Amino acid sequence: MKCMGEVLKIASFGLAFAIPAFASTVNVDVTEEHQVIRGFGGMVHNQWQGGGGLSEADAKIAFGTGDGTIGLNTLRIPVYANSSDFNKEVQAAKYAKKYAGDDFILYATPWTSPYAGKNQHMASSNYQKYVDHLNSFNDYMKNQGVPLYAISISNEPDWCGEWACWSADEIYNFTKGYADKMRKNGAKVISTESFRYDKNLYNKVLNDANALKNWDILGAHFYASDRRTGDNFFQYSLADQKKVERWMTEHYTESQGSGNYWRTVTNTGDQANANKRDTVNAMDVAYEIHRAMVVGNFNQYTWWYIRRCYGLIMEKDFGNKLQIPQNEIGKVSKRGYVMSQFARFVRPGAVRVGATANPEKEVFASAYKSADGDSVIVVLVNRDYKNSKTVTVKVQGADVQTFHMYTTSEAKNAKDEGEVEVKNGSVTITMDAGNASNKDCIVTLVGVGTPADPVPREPFGGKVAEIPGKVEAENFDIPGTGKGNKSYSENDSEDRGETNYREGTGVDIYKKATGYVVGYNEEGEWLEYSVNVKEAGDYTMFASVATSNSTSGFSLSLDGETLVENVALSGTSFDEFTKVKANVTLPAGEHILRMTVTGSWFDIDYFNFAKGKDAADPDEATIGLHGADLRLPTEAENYSVFDVNGVLVGKFEAMTKADVQRMTKSVARQNGIYFVKSLKSGNAYRISVTK
């Protein structure tokens, strides 16, 4: 039995750790899933930064993921009121995209517009013009090769006068009537971004389903908060209830001190808090990110300027209040290294999982599993500058054999501390700051070694879809675990479908007249199917789709190789399914077919592959659309008739074209479009009835 003051020594991979006999415990449960993490980012505003917002050298260290980098993946830029300024952030966006790679997210925020009045309030008669202005910027960035992932309605509606002001009613009215029109080129809509996370500016929209569907992301700023602010500032139960994705789109912990101050007493302050004599703590950044993720359930966190004397990359103080040493300029700041402990390792697509959030006073923990589910990341924050902390991490639900450890403190910059061994799902570490005075630090543990055994994907229903033949959109593969075994990518986890079909996937599946369809398709989402091509050669792909948009579309690939770059869709109703087609060349054998959404908002029923280039639609071989010939089998079949709302209106037996058309007309109650489904083959056909 060890005495309380005695320490144990354990050696792991050549590292010695002094471990007190008693340690606080962080229980990590990988099976307890919370929000998906979109990533971490920063802001560039070249008009305000004098054109020095982000050089290529800055982008390399800000958006890289190796040693000495920050690991950002997200860039926020302004939408200027004058279109002649649209080009100011293009180069910065291209640099960021170059180093962030496939993880790159670009989003934009307008401060004001050409249509704001003298009091910075916009008349409702100008709302459409405002949307047109935002969409023109959206088009411009896409044409420059750096398309927007999302665009905001407006910056800080509650910081009135310097830029546009919006009341809660104005936000609601604009959102309900116009925000959906901002989804140009598949961009997501971000709400107005309150500077003080004022829930009263969001509540009215959240309480109206028809308005809320026009927001994809709730944007908020953390001004009016600091390390003393209670957790209630970050909590938002109504947003939790509505399952709204949340992004923290702008903040800095304070702007009067250097980003390299670790713990210093000086004059502090920010946009919402008056300057005062106070302590500047680098660990305030870690504490704020922790509370954003764990208390607030935020999916993304964006710092204000990336390069600034109080930012993530050091710059001189343009206000001449601070003397920043020349050898610090252009390098990652302490605040940047603290943020990197999240950003480098908690990558986009990771999911926050269960963890003991506050195992002891001034110690905070969060845990995540990677997008592929094959690694676990634990971030530990010690805010007690007087005392080192020893923490035991116990992992449930994943087979992690070792953790790689990284530490940032006053003496360390994301220092690689080597590997620590996990025994029986548990590891105990001391958060060693390497400093005699300031013990506060942040430690990130990254699970390495043998992951949990992967579970292979399976074709839905246990049967691979045959080509030539039909592939039902809703019958994507059953996902497995581990790299390469995902079978779908959904932008949000909310299941907005109206059936229990494929429940738990989050894929939005509805039942319509023709059967199950996949709806709410958003740009970037994808579905994969195991298929068996019986014979190599040319095929014609037909897809049954419905949309009310002119910008929807999808691409097809086989085993990662592009088949069709974009199949453009357009329509006027989600109730009328029409056909689109494309010629493809397929190799024989079993493959993975992927459909990727390239333009948002359409429903898709199925894909049908017919042998040969420009082949006839197999469905139209039975009943043609718009008067094409109808060819039925030589024996009678049973048919069901549905209206466009999927309501069964009658049944009959028929064999000839004339019989089908006559019987459909007899069971139909009124003029309109009806769908006739063969009970034998399962095929459904569209017939127009005029009485």
TIBAMI-647943 format. One line per field, with one value per residue (C-alpha): residue number from 1; residue in one letter; y, x, z. Coordinates in steps of 0.5 Angstrom, whole numbers. Example, Ala and Ser with C-alpha at 12.3 -4.5 7.8 and 13.67 -1.06 7.14 Angstrom:
seq (1, 2) .
type (A, S) .
c2 (-9, -2) .
c1 (25, 27) .
c3 (16, 14) .
This chain:
seq (1, 2, 3, 4, 5, 6, 7, 8, 9, 10, 11, 12, 13, 14, 15, 16, 17, 18, 19, 20, 21, 22, 23, 24, 25, 26, 27, 28, 29, 30, 31, 32, 33, 34, 35, 36, 37, 38, 39, 40, 41, 42, 43, 44, 45, 46, 47, 48, 49, 50, 51, 52, 53, 54, 55, 56, 57, 58, 59, 60, 61, 62, 63, 64, 65, 66, 67, 68, 69, 70, 71, 72, 73, 74, 75, 76, 77, 78, 79, 80, 81, 82, 83, 84, 85, 86, 87, 88, 89, 90, 91, 92, 93, 94, 95, 96, 97, 98, 99, 100, 101, 102, 103, 104, 105, 106, 107, 108, 109, 110, 111, 112, 113, 114, 115, 116, 117, 118, 119, 120, 121, 122, 123, 124, 125, 126, 127, 128, 129, 130, 131, 132, 133, 134, 135, 136, 137, 138, 139, 140, 141, 142, 143, 144, 145, 146, 147, 148, 149, 150, 151, 152, 153, 154, 155, 156, 157, 158, 159, 160, 161, 162, 163, 164, 165, 166, 167, 168, 169, 170, 171, 172, 173, 174, 175, 176, 177, 178, 179, 180, 181, 182, 183, 184, 185, 186, 187, 188, 189, 190, 191, 192, 193, 194, 195, 196, 197, 198, 199, 200, 201, 202, 203, 204, 205, 206, 207, 208, 209, 210, 211, 212, 213, 214, 215, 216, 217, 218, 219, 220, 221, 222, 223, 224, 225, 226, 227, 228, 229, 230, 231, 232, 233, 234, 235, 236, 237, 238, 239, 240, 241, 242, 243, 244, 245, 246, 247, 248, 249, 250, 251, 252, 253, 254, 255, 256, 257, 258, 259, 260, 261, 262, 263, 264, 265, 266, 267, 268, 269, 270, 271, 272, 273, 274, 275, 276, 277, 278, 279, 280, 281, 282, 283, 284, 285, 286, 287, 288, 289, 290, 291, 292, 293, 294, 295, 296, 297, 298, 299, 300, 301, 302, 303, 304, 305, 306, 307, 308, 309, 310, 311, 312, 313, 314, 315, 316, 317, 318, 319, 320, 321, 322, 323, 324, 325, 326, 327, 328, 329, 330, 331, 332, 333, 334, 335, 336, 337, 338, 339, 340, 341, 342, 343, 344, 345, 346, 347, 348, 349, 350, 351, 352, 353, 354, 355, 356, 357, 358, 359, 360, 361, 362, 363, 364, 365, 366, 367, 368, 369, 370, 371, 372, 373, 374, 375, 376, 377, 378, 379, 380, 381, 382, 383, 384, 385, 386, 387, 388, 389, 390, 391, 392, 393, 394, 395, 396, 397, 398, 399, 400, 401, 402, 403, 404, 405, 406, 407, 408, 409, 410, 411, 412, 413, 414, 415, 416, 417, 418, 419, 420, 421, 422, 423, 424, 425, 426, 427, 428, 429, 430, 431, 432, 433, 434, 435, 436, 437, 438, 439, 440, 441, 442, 443, 444, 445, 446, 447, 448, 449, 450, 451, 452, 453, 454, 455, 456, 457, 458, 459, 460, 461, 462, 463, 464, 465, 466, 467, 468, 469, 470, 471, 472, 473, 474, 475, 476, 477, 478, 479, 480, 481, 482, 483, 484, 485, 486, 487, 488, 489, 490, 491, 492, 493, 494, 495, 496, 497, 498, 499, 500, 501, 502, 503, 504, 505, 506, 507, 508, 509, 510, 511, 512, 513, 514, 515, 516, 517, 518, 519, 520, 521, 522, 523, 524, 525, 526, 527, 528, 529, 530, 531, 532, 533, 534, 535, 536, 537, 538, 539, 540, 541, 542, 543, 544, 545, 546, 547, 548, 549, 550, 551, 552, 553, 554, 555, 556, 557, 558, 559, 560, 561, 562, 563, 564, 565, 566, 567, 568, 569, 570, 571, 572, 573, 574, 575, 576, 577, 578, 579, 580, 581, 582, 583, 584, 585, 586, 587, 588, 589, 590, 591, 592, 593, 594, 595, 596, 597, 598, 599, 600, 601, 602, 603, 604, 605, 606, 607, 608, 609, 610, 611, 612, 613, 614, 615, 616, 617, 618, 619, 620, 621, 622, 623, 624, 625, 626, 627, 628, 629, 630, 631, 632, 633, 634, 635, 636, 637, 638, 639, 640, 641, 642, 643, 644, 645, 646, 647, 648, 649, 650, 651, 652, 653, 654, 655, 656, 657, 658, 659, 660, 661, 662, 663, 664, 665, 666, 667, 668, 669, 670, 671, 672, 673, 674, 675, 676, 677, 678, 679, 680, 681, 682, 683, 684, 685, 686, 687, 688, 689, 690, 691) .
type (M, K, C, M, G, E, V, L, K, I, A, S, F, G, L, A, F, A, I, P, A, F, A, S, T, V, N, V, D, V, T, E, E, H, Q, V, I, R, G, F, G, G, M, V, H, N, Q, W, Q, G, G, G, G, L, S, E, A, D, A, K, I, A, F, G, T, G, D, G, T, I, G, L, N, T, L, R, I, P, V, Y, A, N, S, S, D, F, N, K, E, V, Q, A, A, K, Y, A, K, K, Y, A, G, D, D, F, I, L, Y, A, T, P, W, T, S, P, Y, A, G, K, N, Q, H, M, A, S, S, N, Y, Q, K, Y, V, D, H, L, N, S, F, N, D, Y, M, K, N, Q, G, V, P, L, Y, A, I, S, I, S, N, E, P, D, W, C, G, E, W, A, C, W, S, A, D, E, I, Y, N, F, T, K, G, Y, A, D, K, M, R, K, N, G, A, K, V, I, S, T, E, S, F, R, Y, D, K, N, L, Y, N, K, V, L, N, D, A, N, A, L, K, N, W, D, I, L, G, A, H, F, Y, A, S, D, R, R, T, G, D, N, F, F, Q, Y, S, L, A, D, Q, K, K, V, E, R, W, M, T, E, H, Y, T, E, S, Q, G, S, G, N, Y, W, R, T, V, T, N, T, G, D, Q, A, N, A, N, K, R, D, T, V, N, A, M, D, V, A, Y, E, I, H, R, A, M, V, V, G, N, F, N, Q, Y, T, W, W, Y, I, R, R, C, Y, G, L, I, M, E, K, D, F, G, N, K, L, Q, I, P, Q, N, E, I, G, K, V, S, K, R, G, Y, V, M, S, Q, F, A, R, F, V, R, P, G, A, V, R, V, G, A, T, A, N, P, E, K, E, V, F, A, S, A, Y, K, S, A, D, G, D, S, V, I, V, V, L, V, N, R, D, Y, K, N, S, K, T, V, T, V, K, V, Q, G, A, D, V, Q, T, F, H, M, Y, T, T, S, E, A, K, N, A, K, D, E, G, E, V, E, V, K, N, G, S, V, T, I, T, M, D, A, G, N, A, S, N, K, D, C, I, V, T, L, V, G, V, G, T, P, A, D, P, V, P, R, E, P, F, G, G, K, V, A, E, I, P, G, K, V, E, A, E, N, F, D, I, P, G, T, G, K, G, N, K, S, Y, S, E, N, D, S, E, D, R, G, E, T, N, Y, R, E, G, T, G, V, D, I, Y, K, K, A, T, G, Y, V, V, G, Y, N, E, E, G, E, W, L, E, Y, S, V, N, V, K, E, A, G, D, Y, T, M, F, A, S, V, A, T, S, N, S, T, S, G, F, S, L, S, L, D, G, E, T, L, V, E, N, V, A, L, S, G, T, S, F, D, E, F, T, K, V, K, A, N, V, T, L, P, A, G, E, H, I, L, R, M, T, V, T, G, S, W, F, D, I, D, Y, F, N, F, A, K, G, K, D, A, A, D, P, D, E, A, T, I, G, L, H, G, A, D, L, R, L, P, T, E, A, E, N, Y, S, V, F, D, V, N, G, V, L, V, G, K, F, E, A, M, T, K, A, D, V, Q, R, M, T, K, S, V, A, R, Q, N, G, I, Y, F, V, K, S, L, K, S, G, N, A, Y, R, I, S, V, T, K) .
c2 (0, 7, 13, 19, 23, 17, 17, 11, 10, 7, 7, 6, 6, 9, 15, 16, 19, 21, 19, 20, 15, 18, 21, 24, 19, 21, 16, 16, 12, 12, 9, 15, 20, 27, 33, 32, 37, 41, 44, 50, 56, 64, 70, 74, 81, 84, 91, 92, 88, 93, 87, 83, 78, 71, 70, 63, 62, 64, 59, 54, 54, 56, 50, 45, 39, 37, 39, 47, 48, 50, 45, 50, 48, 53, 60, 66, 72, 78, 80, 87, 92, 94, 88, 91, 89, 82, 80, 82, 75, 70, 69, 68, 63, 59, 59, 56, 51, 49, 47, 45, 40, 36, 39, 46, 50, 57, 61, 68, 74, 80, 86, 91, 92, 97, 97, 98, 105, 111, 107, 101, 97, 94, 96, 89, 91, 91, 84, 80, 85, 83, 76, 78, 81, 75, 70, 75, 74, 67, 66, 70, 66, 59, 62, 64, 56, 57, 56, 58, 52, 57, 64, 68, 73, 78, 79, 82, 84, 86, 91, 96, 102, 100, 95, 93, 92, 87, 86, 79, 80, 83, 76, 72, 75, 75, 68, 65, 69, 70, 66, 59, 63, 64, 57, 58, 53, 49, 54, 53, 58, 61, 65, 72, 72, 75, 78, 76, 70, 73, 67, 72, 73, 66, 63, 66, 62, 56, 55, 56, 49, 53, 58, 54, 50, 56, 56, 50, 53, 57, 62, 66, 70, 69, 77, 79, 72, 71, 65, 68, 67, 62, 55, 58, 63, 57, 53, 53, 48, 50, 49, 42, 40, 42, 39, 45, 45, 51, 55, 60, 64, 70, 71, 73, 72, 79, 84, 88, 83, 79, 72, 70, 72, 66, 68, 76, 82, 87, 92, 87, 88, 86, 88, 87, 88, 94, 95, 93, 91, 83, 77, 74, 67, 63, 57, 62, 59, 52, 53, 57, 52, 46, 50, 51, 44, 40, 45, 49, 43, 47, 44, 49, 54, 60, 65, 72, 74, 69, 74, 79, 81, 78, 72, 65, 68, 73, 80, 87, 91, 96, 100, 101, 99, 93, 92, 85, 82, 82, 74, 73, 76, 71, 65, 61, 64, 61, 62, 59, 53, 52, 52, 47, 42, 41, 43, 39, 32, 33, 33, 35, 29, 27, 26, 28, 22, 21, 23, 26, 33, 36, 30, 35, 43, 46, 40, 39, 34, 32, 26, 25, 19, 20, 20, 13, 11, 8, 13, 16, 23, 26, 33, 35, 42, 44, 51, 51, 54, 52, 45, 39, 34, 27, 24, 17, 16, 10, 8, 4, 2, 2, -2, 3, 0, 6, 14, 19, 25, 32, 38, 46, 50, 56, 52, 47, 48, 42, 38, 31, 27, 20, 14, 12, 5, 3, -3, -6, 0, 5, 10, 14, 21, 27, 33, 36, 43, 43, 49, 51, 56, 56, 49, 50, 46, 43, 35, 32, 24, 21, 14, 10, 3, -3, 0, -4, -9, -6, -9, -9, -6, -11, -10, -8, -14, -19, -18, -14, -10, -13, -9, -8, -7, -2, 0, 3, 10, 8, 1, 4, -1, -3, 1, -2, 1, 3, 6, 5, 2, 8, 7, 14, 21, 26, 33, 32, 27, 29, 24, 29, 23, 20, 13, 8, 5, 5, 9, 11, 13, 20, 19, 23, 17, 18, 14, 17, 14, 10, 8, 10, 16, 19, 27, 33, 31, 37, 38, 34, 28, 21, 14, 8, 1, -5, -7, -13, -11, -18, -15, -10, -5, 2, 3, 8, 10, 13, 16, 18, 25, 30, 37, 44, 47, 49, 48, 41, 35, 29, 25, 18, 14, 7, 5, 12, 13, 19, 16, 22, 29, 32, 30, 37, 36, 41, 41, 45, 40, 35, 31, 30, 25, 25, 22, 24, 20, 19, 14, 11, 5, 0, -6, -13, -15, -13, -5, 0, 5, 12, 18, 25, 31, 36, 41, 41, 39, 34, 27, 21, 14, 10, 9, 4, 1, -1, -5, 0, 7, 11, 5, 5, 7, 0, 3, 6, -1, -2, 5, 11, 18, 23, 19, 14, 7, 2, -5, -10, -17, -23, -24, -20, -17, -13, -6, -1, 7, 12, 20, 25, 25, 17, 16, 9, 11, 4, -3, -7, -12, -11, -13, -8, -1, 1, -3, 0, 7, 6, 3, 8, 13, 9, 9, 16, 21, 27, 30, 30, 25, 18, 13, 6, 0, -7, -12, -17, -13, -7, -2, 4, 9, 16, 17, 23, 23, 28, 26) .
c1 (0, 3, 3, -1, 6, 9, 10, 10, 15, 12, 16, 13, 17, 23, 19, 19, 13, 12, 5, 2, -1, -8, -10, -17, -20, -23, -28, -28, -34, -33, -40, -43, -43, -45, -44, -40, -34, -33, -26, -22, -21, -19, -21, -18, -20, -15, -19, -18, -11, -8, -7, -3, -8, -5, 1, 3, 8, 3, -2, 3, 4, -4, -7, -2, -2, 5, 10, 10, 3, -3, -8, -14, -18, -23, -22, -28, -28, -32, -37, -36, -42, -38, -37, -30, -27, -30, -23, -19, -19, -18, -11, -11, -17, -13, -7, -11, -14, -7, -5, -12, -13, -19, -21, -22, -28, -29, -35, -36, -40, -43, -42, -47, -49, -51, -58, -57, -60, -57, -59, -56, -63, -65, -72, -76, -77, -69, -69, -69, -63, -59, -60, -58, -51, -49, -51, -46, -41, -42, -41, -35, -31, -34, -31, -24, -24, -25, -33, -36, -38, -43, -45, -48, -54, -50, -45, -47, -54, -53, -47, -51, -49, -42, -45, -52, -57, -62, -68, -70, -77, -73, -68, -74, -78, -72, -70, -77, -78, -71, -65, -67, -65, -58, -56, -53, -48, -50, -48, -50, -54, -51, -56, -54, -48, -50, -44, -46, -49, -56, -61, -67, -64, -65, -71, -77, -73, -72, -79, -82, -80, -82, -77, -71, -71, -68, -62, -56, -52, -53, -47, -45, -40, -37, -36, -39, -36, -29, -26, -31, -37, -42, -43, -50, -47, -45, -51, -57, -63, -67, -62, -60, -67, -68, -61, -58, -51, -47, -41, -37, -35, -31, -28, -21, -20, -17, -14, -9, -4, 1, -1, 5, 4, 3, 1, 2, -2, -3, -9, -14, -21, -24, -30, -35, -31, -28, -21, -18, -12, -13, -9, -8, -8, -6, -10, -16, -16, -16, -22, -26, -25, -27, -33, -35, -35, -37, -42, -45, -44, -41, -39, -34, -29, -26, -21, -21, -15, -10, -4, -4, 0, -6, -7, -5, 1, 5, 5, 7, 2, 0, -3, 4, 2, 6, 13, 13, 20, 22, 24, 17, 13, 11, 11, 6, 4, 3, -5, -4, 0, -6, -11, -7, -8, -15, -14, -8, -11, -19, -20, -26, -31, -29, -35, -34, -36, -37, -32, -32, -32, -29, -26, -23, -22, -19, -18, -22, -23, -26, -26, -27, -26, -24, -28, -26, -27, -20, -17, -19, -17, -17, -16, -14, -14, -10, -12, -9, -2, 0, 0, 1, -4, -4, -10, -12, -16, -20, -23, -29, -31, -25, -18, -13, -6, -2, -3, 2, 2, 3, 4, 3, 5, 10, 16, 13, 10, 6, 12, 12, 12, 13, 8, 5, 2, -5, -6, -13, -16, -13, -7, -4, 0, 2, 1, 8, 9, 16, 16, 18, 13, 7, 4, -2, -2, -6, -4, -7, -7, -8, -10, -4, -3, -8, -15, -21, -22, -26, -32, -33, -39, -45, -49, -56, -61, -55, -55, -50, -54, -54, -52, -56, -61, -64, -60, -65, -62, -65, -61, -54, -49, -50, -44, -38, -33, -25, -22, -26, -32, -36, -42, -45, -44, -49, -48, -52, -54, -62, -66, -71, -75, -82, -80, -76, -73, -65, -67, -60, -56, -59, -60, -67, -71, -79, -84, -88, -92, -86, -84, -78, -74, -68, -69, -66, -60, -54, -48, -42, -46, -45, -48, -45, -47, -44, -46, -44, -43, -45, -41, -36, -38, -42, -49, -54, -56, -63, -64, -71, -71, -75, -73, -76, -69, -65, -58, -59, -54, -50, -44, -42, -36, -34, -28, -26, -26, -31, -36, -40, -38, -44, -51, -55, -62, -68, -75, -81, -84, -82, -88, -86, -81, -77, -72, -65, -59, -52, -48, -42, -37, -37, -32, -34, -34, -36, -35, -37, -41, -42, -47, -44, -49, -46, -52, -57, -64, -67, -70, -68, -71, -67, -61, -63, -57, -59, -54, -51, -50, -56, -60, -68, -70, -72, -78, -81, -81, -87, -90, -87, -87, -91, -94, -89, -91, -93, -91, -94, -92, -97, -101, -105, -101, -104, -103, -104, -105, -103, -104, -98, -98, -97, -105, -107, -113, -115, -113, -114, -112, -109, -105, -105, -104, -111, -113, -108, -110, -117, -117, -113, -118, -123, -120, -118, -122, -120, -115, -108, -102, -102, -97, -99, -95, -94, -95, -91, -85, -85, -84, -88, -90, -93, -100, -103, -111, -116, -123) .
c3 (0, -2, 2, -1, -2, -5, -13, -18, -23, -30, -36, -43, -50, -46, -43, -35, -32, -25, -23, -16, -13, -14, -20, -23, -28, -35, -37, -45, -48, -56, -57, -54, -60, -60, -65, -72, -72, -78, -76, -74, -77, -78, -81, -87, -88, -93, -93, -86, -85, -91, -96, -91, -89, -91, -95, -98, -92, -87, -90, -90, -82, -81, -85, -85, -80, -79, -73, -73, -76, -73, -77, -79, -85, -85, -87, -86, -91, -92, -97, -99, -101, -107, -112, -114, -108, -109, -111, -104, -101, -107, -107, -99, -100, -106, -101, -95, -100, -103, -96, -93, -98, -98, -91, -94, -92, -94, -92, -92, -88, -90, -86, -89, -97, -102, -100, -92, -90, -87, -80, -83, -83, -90, -92, -94, -101, -102, -99, -106, -109, -102, -104, -111, -109, -104, -110, -115, -110, -109, -117, -117, -112, -115, -122, -118, -117, -109, -108, -102, -97, -94, -93, -88, -88, -84, -79, -72, -72, -65, -66, -69, -73, -75, -80, -82, -76, -76, -71, -69, -73, -79, -78, -78, -84, -88, -86, -88, -94, -97, -94, -98, -104, -102, -103, -110, -112, -106, -101, -94, -91, -84, -80, -78, -73, -66, -63, -56, -58, -56, -56, -57, -64, -66, -62, -67, -73, -69, -67, -74, -78, -84, -83, -80, -86, -89, -84, -85, -79, -73, -73, -66, -63, -56, -55, -48, -45, -42, -37, -32, -36, -33, -38, -39, -44, -48, -47, -52, -50, -56, -61, -58, -59, -66, -67, -71, -73, -69, -71, -67, -73, -69, -63, -59, -52, -51, -56, -52, -50, -54, -57, -54, -47, -43, -36, -35, -32, -37, -39, -43, -46, -53, -57, -51, -45, -43, -42, -35, -31, -31, -32, -40, -40, -46, -43, -44, -51, -49, -44, -49, -55, -49, -47, -54, -56, -50, -47, -53, -58, -63, -69, -71, -68, -72, -69, -71, -75, -77, -77, -71, -65, -61, -66, -68, -72, -70, -73, -70, -66, -71, -65, -63, -56, -56, -58, -61, -62, -70, -69, -67, -73, -78, -73, -69, -63, -56, -58, -64, -61, -56, -62, -65, -60, -62, -70, -72, -69, -69, -76, -80, -80, -73, -68, -61, -56, -49, -44, -36, -38, -31, -27, -22, -21, -26, -31, -37, -42, -49, -53, -61, -65, -72, -78, -80, -73, -73, -68, -61, -59, -52, -50, -43, -41, -34, -32, -25, -26, -19, -20, -24, -26, -26, -30, -32, -38, -39, -46, -47, -54, -58, -58, -57, -55, -55, -55, -58, -53, -55, -50, -50, -44, -43, -44, -50, -57, -59, -56, -59, -52, -55, -54, -48, -47, -46, -41, -40, -44, -39, -38, -33, -35, -31, -35, -35, -37, -36, -32, -25, -24, -29, -29, -33, -40, -45, -47, -53, -53, -60, -61, -65, -66, -67, -68, -66, -72, -78, -80, -87, -91, -94, -99, -97, -96, -97, -105, -110, -115, -122, -128, -133, -128, -123, -117, -111, -108, -101, -102, -101, -97, -90, -87, -83, -79, -81, -87, -93, -90, -90, -95, -94, -92, -89, -88, -81, -77, -77, -80, -84, -87, -86, -85, -81, -87, -86, -79, -75, -81, -82, -89, -91, -94, -96, -99, -105, -110, -113, -107, -102, -105, -102, -101, -98, -102, -100, -104, -102, -99, -102, -103, -105, -107, -109, -116, -120, -128, -132, -138, -140, -145, -146, -142, -141, -134, -133, -126, -123, -120, -118, -116, -116, -117, -123, -120, -117, -120, -118, -121, -121, -120, -120, -115, -115, -122, -125, -129, -130, -127, -127, -129, -129, -126, -126, -125, -122, -117, -112, -113, -121, -122, -129, -132, -133, -137, -138, -142, -138, -140, -134, -133, -131, -124, -117, -116, -111, -115, -112, -113, -110, -110, -114, -113, -107, -106, -110, -109, -112, -113, -117, -122, -128, -133, -140, -144, -150, -151, -152, -150, -149, -142, -139, -136, -142, -145, -141, -141, -144, -142, -145, -150, -152, -154, -149, -149, -144, -143, -146, -140, -135, -129, -123, -122, -117, -118, -114, -114, -114, -106, -106, -104, -107, -111, -114, -117, -123, -128, -135, -141, -147, -147, -148, -142, -137, -140, -140, -133, -130, -132, -129, -122, -122, -119, -123, -128, -126, -126, -123, -122, -124, -121, -123, -117, -121, -123, -118, -124, -124, -129, -130, -134, -135, -134, -138, -137) .
